[in-house]
């Protein structure tokens, strides 16, 4: 397999600046690249729409800064790690999307929060 890439970053163009008003410690694109999740110093996770570059949702629940986020391979879950010594698993589908999905409901030991 032959992999090549452009080492000259002078040709790269900035697409957008997403202003948070707080430090951002981690970011993750959804598997379909439609959303960006940002781990923020204000204890929140902020979601951005990557076609409009507009914020679309915030997840609250951590009591200290969020330092990392990651999507599940199918994009239906988001995991976050925080300075409050917790890891949270979030359901990224709405109730209607979940109803129409063939995804399992999940384990009873997982604290579930829905994105609104």
N, C-alpha and C positions, 0 to 999 in steps of 0.2 A: 504494500500500500504506500502510495506517495502522498504526503501531506505538505502543502505549502501555505504560507501565510505572508502577509505584507508586514515587514518589520518597521516600515516607515510610517510612524503614527502622524506625521505632518499632513497626510492626506485624509485622516479621519475627520469627520465633521460632528460637532456637537448638535444633537437633535433637539434637546429640550432641557430646561432646568426645572426640577420639581422642588418647590420651596416648602419646607416643613415647619420652620420656626423652632426647631429643636434638633439636637444631634441625632443622626441616623447611624446605628451600629451594624445593621445587616440588611441585606436586600435579597429577594428571590423572585424570579419570573415564574408565573404559572406555566405548566407544561405547554399550553397552547400560545404562550407569550402575549395573551390579551390583558393580563393583570400583572402588576408589580406589587409585592408586599414589602413594606419597610418596617424594620424593628427600630423603635424610637426611644429616646431618653425620657420622654414624658409618660412612660409606662404603657404606651399604645402601640398598636400595629395599624398602619395606614395602608390602604389599598388604592392604587392608581389605575385608571383605564389607559392602556397604552396606545389607543387610537386617538383619544381626545386629550391625553395627558392631564386629565382632571381627577381629583380625589373622588372616590366613589363609596368608601366605607372606612370605618375605624372600629377596631376591636379593643374593648376594655376588659380588664380582668386581672392583669398583673399589678402588683403593688410596688414594683421597682422597675428600673429600666429594662427594656427588652433588647437583648443583644444578638439574637439570631432568629431567623425564620427559614422554613423550608417547606415546599409543597410535596405531597405524595405524588408518585408517578402519574396517577390518573387525575390529579388536580382537585380531588374531592375533600382533601384534608390539608390543613396547614398546621405545622408544629412550631411552637415558639419556646425559646429558652430565655429566662429572665434572671436578673439580679435578686429576685425574691426567692431564689432557690427552687423554682418550679419549672416544669416543662408542661405546656398545655397543648392539647390537640383540639383544633377548631374544625367545625364542619363548614366548608366553604359553599355548600349548596343551600339554596333556599328550601323551605318546607315543600314547595311545589316541585322543585327539581328533584328533591330526595324521594318524593312519592313516585315520580315517573322514572326513577333510576333503578337499576338492578343491583345497586350496591347494598351490602349487608348493613344492618343497623349499627353494628359496632359492639364492642365489649362493654359489659356493665361496669367495669372498673375505670373506664375512661370518662373523665369529666368533660361533658360536651357543651359547647357554646355555639349558637347559630349566628351567622353573619346576618345583619339586618340592614 
